[in-house]
Each structure stands twice: as structure tokens, then as C-alpha cells.
Amino acid sequence: MKNRIIVAALAGLFSGSAFAHVSYSTRDFLANGVQAGKTWTLSNQRVTSDFGWADGADADWGDSHRLRWAKFTLTEASVVTLTVSAASFDYLSGGNTLTALGDLIPGFSLYSGLAPAAAFEGGDHPDYLANHPGFLPTLNPNYLGAGITGTREGAFNASGDFWLGNKLAEVGASGWASARLGYIGQAVDGAGVDVNGDKVIDITGDGSADGTVSASFTLAAGSYSLIVGGARYASPYIDFDAGTAQRGFSAALSVTAVPEPEGWALMLAGLGLIGLIARRRAALI
């Protein structure tokens, strides 16, 4: 996005506690979600803008603080379906009752791997610094890590792999780390997203602007990150204050195990036996 928008965002980012570094706290689907059968749901989730996911879909990436991160770990190969739906609800902040708006156009990306605790753009772990393309020199110095400069506005890449690390002074030597998030896929509600301003859809949506988006993936055993945000790319150009209001959503994870090869063999053998019996019966009629 345009530098003036990002500079304004960063000015607020480091002046208060409205934003936090990456955290999965209370957003582990299998540990914190409400279970119904093979589906786990995380309700009453919030993001700090209606454009965070879309911003990460353009060439200069986006701010990891404008998103909400969730995780899950599979112990076996599975088909998973992820569903994110806009939702309005009240929440407490500083003793006040506030409302998370329910007009989010949700977009999400799925990655293999987990970000380390308290990771953010200003991390200084050497592996993160070696693998990030570098930040625009006009950005807040807190985002420059150890002084890496380049062409990016943030560390979040909605359409590909990216690295993220934390800061030694914040987490201590024992927690100092970085990680590569391996891109698997994405989904977005509605018509899609134009990230070039040419009125051409660059990322196709699900075609139904109903505040809900869903996608299925076949995954191996391992740990995964779901990153959710808003898909109104032009929102901060129109009204930055309105665009950065809290938005609410829920996220659901459904899991179905992929049969092992032996399971497929038994299934096919069973179908073959049923077919043989049917043919013999037909021959006797």
C-alpha cells in the first residue's frame, strides 16, 4: 500500500497496546475450540482492520499485526476444511464494553509451520534477517530489525512463503527464534481482491459475498498456521480510521482422516467382493 498509509499505521502501532506481536494464545483449534463431532470452532475472534489480509496479497506484503493467527496439529494425514465467518459481538477492553463489527470480508491463508512466540516485523533473529527481503526505508525504525532495507511494508505474504522472527531483548536467549511459514493455499469471500488498483480482480473469491469463506486441503501430519484478516484492499485509502476498527469473526476446522493404503486396499477388496456376489446372483436369476 501507499507509504503514507503504512506510516500512519505504524505510528499507532508502537505507541500503544492496541496491537500485539504474533500469538496463538487461546487459538489452538484442537485445544481451545468448541468441539462438535469432528469440527472445532473458535468464536469471538477479532482483527484490527478490514484490509489486513488483502494488504499481504500485494507485491510489498503486509503487516502481521493486522491479522489473527490460529493453529492446529494433525497426528495423521487428513482432509481439513476451514471456514471463516464474519460475526459481530461485544467484548470488554479497559473496563469498557466495545463492539466488534460484523462486516468483515474474510480472507485467509494456510501455512505449514508455526511462528515463534512474540514474532513481528522488528524481530532480530539472524535467520529471519537473512530471509526477509528488507523493509522500505521510510517505515518506522522499529520495523527495520537490524537495519535490513528493501521493498517490503511488512512480513506477511498472503500468497507465498515468508519468514518471521522475534526480538532477543523481548524474549530472552532461550526463546529467541525464527521460522519459515510454508504457503499451502488461500481463500477469500466475495468477488475477490484487486491489489493493483486497475479494477481487475487479481485473487478470485468464492463468488458469494455472504461474509463466509471455506476451503478444503489434504494435509500430512504436522503443525499448521491459519492466518485470517480483512479483504477490503482499498479501505484505508477511503477512511483509515473506519478501516482500522475492530472486526469480529469465527473460524471452524473440520477434520477427516485420510485412509492409509491398507485401508484403501481393504475398501477396494470389499467393493470387489460385493460386485462378485451381485453378478452371481444375477446369473442365477
C-alpha positions, 0 to 999 in steps of 0.5 A: 500500500501507499507509504503514507498509509503504512506510516500512519499505521505504524505510528499507532502501532508502537505507541500503544497496546492496541496491537500485539506481536504474533500469538496463538494464545487461546487459538489452538483449534484442537485445544481451545475450540468448541468441539462438535463431532469432528469440527472445532470452532473458535468464536469471538475472534477479532482483527484490527482492520478490514484490509489486513489480509488483502494488504499481504496479497500485494507485491510489498506484503503486509503487516502481521499485526493486522491479522489473527493467527490460529493453529492446529496439529494433525497426528495423521494425514487428513482432509481439513476444511476451514471456514471463516465467518464474519460475526459481530459481538461485544467484548470488554477492553479497559473496563469498557464494553466495545463492539466488534463489527460484523462486516468483515470480508474474510480472507485467509491463508494456510501455512505449514509451520508455526511462528515463534512466540512474540514474532513481528516485523522488528524481530532480530533473529539472524535467520529471519534477517537473512530471509526477509527481503528488507523493509522500505526505508521510510517505515518506522525504525522499529520495523527495520530489525537490524537495519535490513532495507528493501521493498517490503511494508511488512512480513506477511505474504498472503500468497507465498512463503515468508519468514518471521522472527522475534526480538532477543531483548523481548524474549530472552536467549532461550526463546529467541527464534525464527521460522519459515511459514510454508504457503499451502493455499488461500481463500477469500469471500466475495468477488475477490481482491484487486491489489493493483488498483486497475479494477481487475480482480487479481485473487478470485473469491468464492463468488458469494459475498455472504461474509463466509469463506471455506476451503478444503486441503489434504494435509500430512501430519504436522503443525499448521498456521491459519492466518485470517484478516480483512479483504477490503484492499482499498479501505484505508485509502477511503477512511483509515480510521473506519478501516482500522476498527475492530472486526469480529469473526469465527473460524471452524476446522473440520477434520477427516482422516485420510485412509492409509493404503491398507485401508484403501486396499481393504475398501477396494477388496470389499467393493470387489467382493460385493460386485462378485456376489451381485453378478452371481446372483444375477446369473442365477436369476 
